[in-house]
Amino acid sequence: MTNRFFAYSGYDENNIRAAWSNAIITFDTNALLNTYKMTIDARRQFLGVLQSFNSRLWMPHQVGKEFYSNRRLIIETELKSLQNTKQNFNKNLESLVAGVEKSAIRFRTQLTSDLKREVNALKEKISIMIDQSPDKMERKEYFDGQVLKADDQISKEIFEIFGNEIGQGFKPEEIMEIYKEGEIRYSLNIPPGFEDGATKTDYKKYGDLVLWKELINKAKSDSKPIIFVTEDVKPDWWERFNEYKRPHPELLNEFFLLSGQMILIYTYNEFIEQATAQHKNVPETSKALEEISAISADERKEMVRVMTGDLFLVKDNYDAKPSILLIVEELEGGYYFGYPVTHLRNIKNIGFPTISLGGKLCAVLVDTRMLVSEKVILSYVDTIKLNKVEEIKVFADNL
């Protein structure tokens, strides 16, 4: 690597091409667990891509451990999804019938009767369509009574593709050292994993760091670069500016310093784009790409719900420090107005409205109204709610 600042300036095309020629390819837990959320056709395409690279695949021990730890929750959620959908349809259609009975047309008895009959027929038709869906998951495929089966068809296919190419993991004493290091790293917001430090209280908050250490060790021991595919979009893996993102430079730099190798980090869609550019025989992926994009979008919206009165971190440009923005008005088309917030009190803002964040009196700069899109807000998953004042204080102290 001739450019010592490649982590910040970006890899050049020659280095990327060289890495793709022999890199070890590995997938994060979330990317593999998404197979349970896909339709049959999309899942077949996803597994086909894995199969096409099976000679270069390797699964970190941490990924396999998390896969089985989180598998039950994913399956339970998916099993309930169609049932919940049917219940929601029925509820909405029942409300429609009630609306007909209360509306002005209730005196037109024949019309009212016809409408109710059509709505009930639609309700029955929708129920049949959901129950007969070819992509419907059957509980008996995954459970013996209340006990989750050790494996199912999806997990079997995934682990058959990886075969014996699975990491051994760390010894208990090595794990404890990683946890100790994690305490320091997370306190300084050193990636990866510091976002989990704010939301998880047990050893699981260090999962990303354990995975990271495995990737470094594998690259070093095999003297090969790593291609890492993840659907984790949090700021402890990526740097973002509006809709533009790149792998966190500190990760790329640390990886090279400790292993002597490159790491290329992609989301699944980016991986397919690069794989198609670098190789000729990539299987059909259109359905998998479409569904994974939808899954990722749904998960991000679930993580961040934009509401007036909430505080978010935003940037005016790529190199700027993040600003705390108080959302004050929702507009049409997915746009919002917000006011910047600062704890720096001076002659210019002393008369402005104030809010207390983490015990500090902060000024709301109502003369600097900013227009921000939902896409920009959603690109900063590290959202801060008003009731999380201790978290806000960390950011406010650094403004």
C-alpha positions as CSV (number, residue, x, y, z in Angstrom):
1,M,0.0,0.0,0.0
2,T,1.9,3.0,-1.3
3,N,-0.5,5.7,0.1
4,R,-0.2,5.7,3.9
5,F,-3.5,7.5,4.1
6,F,-5.5,5.1,1.9
7,A,-8.0,4.6,4.7
8,Y,-9.1,8.2,4.4
9,S,-8.5,8.8,0.7
10,G,-9.9,5.5,-0.4
11,Y,-8.4,2.4,-2.1
12,D,-7.3,2.8,-5.7
13,E,-8.7,0.5,-8.4
14,N,-5.6,-1.6,-8.7
15,N,-5.7,-2.5,-5.0
16,I,-9.4,-3.3,-5.2
17,R,-8.9,-5.5,-8.2
18,A,-6.0,-7.3,-6.5
19,A,-8.0,-7.9,-3.4
20,W,-10.9,-9.3,-5.3
21,S,-8.7,-11.8,-7.0
22,N,-7.9,-13.8,-3.8
23,A,-9.7,-12.3,-0.9
24,I,-11.5,-14.4,1.8
25,I,-15.2,-13.6,1.6
26,T,-17.2,-13.5,4.8
27,F,-20.7,-12.4,5.8
28,D,-22.0,-10.8,9.0
29,T,-24.7,-12.4,11.0
30,N,-27.4,-10.0,9.9
31,A,-26.8,-10.7,6.2
32,L,-27.2,-14.5,6.8
33,L,-30.3,-14.1,9.1
34,N,-32.0,-12.1,6.4
35,T,-32.5,-15.3,4.5
36,Y,-35.4,-16.1,6.9
37,K,-37.1,-12.9,5.7
38,M,-36.9,-13.6,2.0
39,T,-39.3,-15.2,-0.3
40,I,-38.3,-18.6,-1.7
41,D,-37.0,-17.2,-5.0
42,A,-34.9,-14.4,-3.4
43,R,-33.5,-16.9,-0.9
44,R,-32.5,-19.2,-3.7
45,Q,-30.7,-16.4,-5.5
46,F,-28.9,-15.3,-2.3
47,L,-27.7,-18.9,-1.5
48,G,-26.7,-19.3,-5.1
49,V,-24.3,-16.3,-4.8
50,L,-22.8,-17.9,-1.7
51,Q,-22.4,-21.2,-3.5
52,S,-20.7,-19.4,-6.4
53,F,-18.0,-18.2,-4.0
54,N,-17.9,-21.2,-1.7
55,S,-14.2,-21.9,-2.3
56,R,-13.4,-18.6,-0.8
57,L,-16.0,-18.4,2.0
58,W,-15.2,-18.3,5.6
59,M,-17.5,-17.8,8.6
60,P,-16.1,-16.2,11.8
61,H,-17.0,-18.2,14.9
62,Q,-18.8,-15.1,16.3
63,V,-21.1,-15.0,13.3
64,G,-22.1,-18.7,13.7
65,K,-22.7,-18.2,17.4
66,E,-24.9,-15.1,16.9
67,F,-26.7,-16.8,14.0
68,Y,-28.0,-19.6,16.4
69,S,-28.5,-17.2,19.3
70,N,-30.7,-14.8,17.2
71,R,-32.3,-17.4,15.0
72,R,-35.3,-18.1,17.2
73,L,-36.3,-14.4,17.4
74,I,-36.1,-14.0,13.6
75,I,-38.2,-17.1,13.0
76,E,-40.8,-16.2,15.6
77,T,-41.1,-12.7,14.1
78,E,-41.5,-14.1,10.6
79,L,-44.0,-16.7,11.6
80,K,-46.2,-14.0,13.2
81,S,-45.9,-11.5,10.3
82,L,-48.5,-13.1,7.9
83,Q,-50.9,-13.8,10.8
84,N,-50.5,-10.1,11.9
85,T,-51.1,-9.0,8.3
86,K,-54.3,-11.0,8.1
87,Q,-55.5,-9.6,11.4
88,N,-54.7,-6.1,10.3
89,F,-56.6,-6.5,7.0
90,N,-59.6,-8.0,8.8
91,K,-59.6,-5.2,11.4
92,N,-59.5,-2.5,8.6
93,L,-62.2,-4.2,6.6
94,E,-64.4,-4.5,9.7
95,S,-63.9,-0.8,10.3
96,L,-65.0,-0.2,6.7
97,V,-68.2,-2.2,7.3
98,A,-68.8,-0.2,10.5
99,G,-68.2,3.0,8.5
100,V,-70.8,2.0,5.9
101,E,-73.3,1.3,8.7
102,K,-72.8,4.7,10.2
103,S,-72.6,6.7,7.0
104,A,-75.3,8.6,5.2
105,I,-75.9,5.7,2.8
106,R,-77.2,3.5,5.7
107,F,-80.7,4.5,4.7
108,R,-80.1,3.0,1.2
109,T,-80.5,-0.5,2.5
110,Q,-79.8,-2.4,-0.7
111,L,-76.6,-0.5,-1.4
112,T,-75.5,-0.9,2.2
113,S,-76.2,-4.7,2.1
114,D,-74.3,-5.0,-1.2
115,L,-71.3,-3.1,0.1
116,K,-71.1,-5.2,3.3
117,R,-71.4,-8.4,1.2
118,E,-68.5,-7.3,-1.1
119,V,-66.3,-6.3,1.9
120,N,-66.9,-9.6,3.6
121,A,-66.1,-11.5,0.4
122,L,-62.9,-9.5,0.1
123,K,-62.0,-10.3,3.7
124,E,-62.4,-14.1,3.0
125,K,-60.5,-13.8,-0.3
126,I,-57.5,-12.1,1.4
127,S,-57.5,-14.7,4.2
128,I,-57.3,-17.5,1.6
129,M,-54.5,-15.7,-0.3
130,I,-52.4,-15.4,2.8
131,D,-53.1,-18.9,4.0
132,Q,-52.2,-20.4,0.6
133,S,-49.1,-18.2,0.0
134,P,-46.2,-20.3,-1.4
135,D,-43.8,-18.3,0.8
136,K,-45.7,-18.9,4.0
137,M,-43.6,-20.3,6.8
138,E,-45.0,-23.4,8.6
139,R,-44.2,-23.6,12.4
140,K,-43.7,-27.3,12.2
141,E,-40.7,-26.8,10.0
142,Y,-38.9,-25.0,12.8
143,F,-40.4,-26.2,16.1
144,D,-41.2,-29.5,17.9
145,G,-44.0,-28.2,20.1
146,Q,-42.5,-25.2,21.8
147,V,-38.9,-26.4,21.3
148,L,-36.9,-24.9,18.4
149,K,-35.3,-27.5,16.2
150,A,-31.5,-27.6,16.2
151,D,-31.6,-26.9,12.5
152,D,-34.1,-26.2,9.7
153,Q,-33.8,-26.3,5.9
154,I,-32.5,-22.7,5.7
155,S,-29.8,-23.1,8.4
156,K,-28.7,-26.5,6.9
157,E,-28.2,-25.0,3.5
158,I,-26.2,-22.1,4.8
159,F,-23.9,-24.2,6.9
160,E,-23.5,-26.8,4.2
161,I,-22.2,-24.1,1.8
162,F,-19.6,-22.9,4.4
163,G,-18.7,-26.5,5.3
164,N,-15.7,-26.7,7.6
165,E,-14.6,-23.1,6.8
166,I,-15.7,-21.8,10.2
167,G,-13.5,-20.1,12.8
168,Q,-12.5,-21.7,16.0
169,G,-13.2,-18.6,18.1
170,F,-11.2,-17.3,21.1
171,K,-10.2,-18.9,24.4
172,P,-12.0,-17.6,27.5
173,E,-8.9,-15.6,28.6
174,E,-8.6,-14.1,25.2
175,I,-12.3,-13.1,25.2
176,M,-11.9,-11.4,28.6
177,E,-9.0,-9.3,27.2
178,I,-11.1,-8.2,24.2
179,Y,-13.9,-7.2,26.6
180,K,-11.4,-5.1,28.6
181,E,-10.2,-3.5,25.5
182,G,-13.8,-2.9,24.5
183,E,-14.4,-0.8,27.6
184,I,-11.7,1.6,26.6
185,R,-12.5,1.7,22.9
186,Y,-16.2,2.3,23.5
187,S,-15.6,5.1,25.9
188,L,-13.6,6.8,23.1
189,N,-16.1,5.8,20.3
190,I,-13.4,3.8,18.5
191,P,-15.1,1.5,16.0
192,P,-16.5,-1.1,15.6
193,G,-19.3,-1.8,18.2
194,F,-19.4,1.4,20.3
195,E,-23.1,1.9,19.3
196,D,-23.9,-1.4,21.0
197,G,-22.2,-0.1,24.1
198,A,-25.1,2.4,24.5
199,T,-27.9,-0.1,24.0
200,K,-26.7,-3.4,25.4
201,T,-25.6,-4.0,29.0
202,D,-24.0,-7.5,29.0
203,Y,-21.1,-9.1,27.2
204,K,-23.1,-9.1,23.9
205,K,-22.3,-5.5,23.4
206,Y,-18.7,-6.6,22.5
207,G,-19.9,-8.9,19.7
208,D,-18.8,-6.7,16.9
209,L,-15.4,-6.2,18.4
210,V,-14.9,-10.0,18.9
211,L,-15.9,-10.4,15.2
212,W,-13.5,-7.7,14.2
213,K,-10.6,-9.4,16.0
214,E,-11.4,-12.7,14.3
215,L,-11.3,-11.0,10.9
216,I,-7.9,-9.4,11.6
217,N,-6.5,-12.7,12.9
218,K,-7.8,-14.6,9.8
219,A,-6.3,-12.1,7.3
220,K,-3.0,-12.2,9.2
221,S,-2.7,-16.0,9.5
222,D,-3.7,-16.6,5.8
223,S,-1.9,-13.5,4.4
224,K,-5.0,-12.6,2.4
225,P,-7.3,-9.6,2.3
226,I,-10.9,-9.9,3.5
227,I,-14.2,-9.0,1.8
228,F,-16.7,-8.4,4.6
229,V,-20.5,-8.2,3.7
230,T,-22.7,-6.6,6.4
231,E,-26.2,-5.1,6.6
232,D,-25.2,-3.2,9.8
233,V,-25.4,0.4,8.8
234,K,-24.6,2.0,12.2
235,P,-22.0,4.7,12.5
236,D,-19.6,2.3,14.3
237,W,-19.0,0.7,10.9
238,W,-19.7,3.5,8.4
239,E,-19.0,7.2,8.1
240,R,-21.9,9.1,6.6
241,F,-22.7,12.4,5.1
242,N,-26.3,12.6,4.0
243,E,-26.9,9.6,1.7
244,Y,-23.1,9.1,1.0
245,K,-21.4,6.6,3.2
246,R,-18.0,4.9,3.3
247,P,-16.5,2.2,5.6
248,H,-15.1,3.9,8.7
249,P,-11.5,4.9,7.9
250,E,-10.4,4.0,11.4
251,L,-11.4,0.4,10.7
252,L,-9.5,0.2,7.4
253,N,-6.4,1.7,9.0
254,E,-6.4,-0.6,12.0
255,F,-7.0,-3.6,9.9
256,F,-4.0,-2.9,7.7
257,L,-1.7,-2.0,10.6
258,L,-2.5,-5.2,12.5
259,S,-2.8,-7.7,9.7
260,G,-0.8,-6.2,6.8
261,Q,-3.9,-6.8,4.6
262,M,-6.8,-4.8,3.2
263,I,-10.4,-5.2,4.2
264,L,-13.2,-4.3,1.8
265,I,-16.5,-3.7,3.6
266,Y,-19.8,-3.8,1.6
267,T,-23.5,-4.0,2.1
268,Y,-24.9,-6.9,0.1
269,N,-26.0,-4.8,-2.8
270,E,-22.6,-3.2,-3.0
271,F,-21.0,-6.6,-2.9
272,I,-23.1,-7.8,-5.8
273,E,-22.3,-4.7,-7.8
274,Q,-18.5,-5.2,-7.2
275,A,-18.7,-8.9,-7.8
276,T,-20.5,-8.4,-11.1
277,A,-17.8,-5.9,-12.1
278,Q,-14.9,-8.1,-11.0
279,H,-16.2,-11.5,-12.1
280,K,-18.2,-12.8,-15.1
281,N,-20.2,-15.7,-13.6
282,V,-22.2,-14.1,-10.8
283,P,-25.7,-15.8,-10.7
284,E,-29.0,-14.0,-11.1
285,T,-29.6,-11.7,-8.1
286,S,-32.4,-9.3,-9.0
287,K,-35.0,-10.7,-6.6
288,A,-32.5,-11.0,-3.7
289,L,-31.3,-7.4,-4.3
290,E,-34.8,-6.1,-4.3
291,E,-35.9,-7.8,-1.1
292,I,-32.7,-7.1,0.8
293,S,-33.1,-3.4,0.0
294,A,-36.7,-3.5,1.2
295,I,-35.6,-5.4,4.4
296,S,-32.9,-2.9,5.1
297,A,-35.2,0.1,4.5
298,D,-37.8,-1.3,6.9
299,E,-35.3,-2.0,9.6
300,R,-33.8,1.5,9.4
301,K,-37.3,3.1,9.7
302,E,-38.0,0.9,12.6
303,M,-34.8,2.0,14.3
304,V,-35.4,5.7,13.7
305,R,-38.9,7.3,13.7
306,V,-38.8,11.0,13.0
307,M,-41.1,13.0,15.2
308,T,-41.3,16.7,16.1
309,G,-39.7,17.3,19.5
310,D,-36.9,14.7,18.8
311,L,-33.2,15.5,18.6
312,F,-31.0,14.2,15.8
313,L,-27.4,14.5,14.8
314,V,-26.8,16.0,11.4
315,K,-23.9,17.5,9.5
316,D,-23.8,20.5,7.1
317,N,-20.9,18.9,5.2
318,Y,-18.7,15.8,5.3
319,D,-16.0,17.2,7.5
320,A,-18.1,19.2,9.9
321,K,-18.8,18.2,13.5
322,P,-22.3,16.8,14.0
323,S,-24.9,19.3,15.2
324,I,-27.8,18.5,17.4
325,L,-31.0,19.5,15.6
326,L,-34.4,19.8,17.3
327,I,-37.1,18.8,14.9
328,V,-40.0,21.4,15.1
329,E,-42.2,20.9,12.0
330,E,-43.0,18.1,9.6
331,L,-43.5,19.2,5.9
332,E,-44.8,17.3,2.9
333,G,-42.5,15.0,0.9
334,G,-40.4,13.7,3.8
335,Y,-38.9,17.1,4.9
336,Y,-38.6,18.7,8.3
337,F,-37.7,22.0,9.8
338,G,-35.4,22.0,12.8
339,Y,-33.4,24.3,15.0
340,P,-29.7,23.7,16.0
341,V,-29.0,23.3,19.7
342,T,-25.8,24.4,21.5
343,H,-24.7,24.6,25.1
344,L,-22.3,27.5,24.3
345,R,-24.0,30.5,25.8
346,N,-23.0,34.0,24.6
347,I,-24.3,37.5,24.0
348,K,-25.9,36.3,20.7
349,N,-28.0,33.5,22.0
350,I,-28.6,34.4,25.6
351,G,-32.1,35.4,24.9
352,F,-33.0,32.3,22.9
353,P,-35.3,29.6,24.2
354,T,-33.5,26.9,26.2
355,I,-33.8,23.2,27.0
356,S,-32.0,21.2,29.6
357,L,-29.8,18.4,28.2
358,G,-28.0,16.2,30.7
359,G,-28.1,19.0,33.3
360,K,-26.8,21.6,30.9
361,L,-28.8,24.6,29.8
362,C,-28.7,24.6,26.0
363,A,-29.8,27.3,23.6
364,V,-32.2,26.5,20.8
365,L,-31.0,28.7,17.9
366,V,-34.4,29.7,16.5
367,D,-32.9,32.2,14.1
368,T,-31.1,29.4,12.2
369,R,-33.9,27.2,11.0
370,M,-32.6,24.3,8.9
371,L,-34.5,22.2,6.3
372,V,-33.5,18.5,6.5
373,S,-34.9,15.5,4.6
374,E,-36.0,12.3,6.2
375,K,-33.3,10.5,4.2
376,V,-30.6,12.6,5.8
377,I,-32.0,12.0,9.3
378,L,-32.2,8.2,8.7
379,S,-28.6,8.2,7.5
380,Y,-27.7,9.0,11.2
381,V,-29.0,6.0,13.0
382,D,-27.5,7.4,16.2
383,T,-30.7,9.3,16.9
384,I,-31.1,11.0,20.3
385,K,-34.4,11.3,22.0
386,L,-35.3,14.0,24.4
387,N,-35.8,11.6,27.2
388,K,-32.3,10.2,26.8
389,V,-30.7,13.2,28.4
390,E,-27.5,11.4,29.5
391,E,-26.8,10.3,26.0
392,I,-27.4,13.8,24.7
393,K,-25.0,15.3,27.3
394,V,-22.2,13.4,25.7
395,F,-22.7,15.1,22.4
396,A,-23.7,18.5,23.8
397,D,-20.4,18.7,25.8
398,N,-18.5,18.3,22.6
399,L,-20.3,21.0,20.5
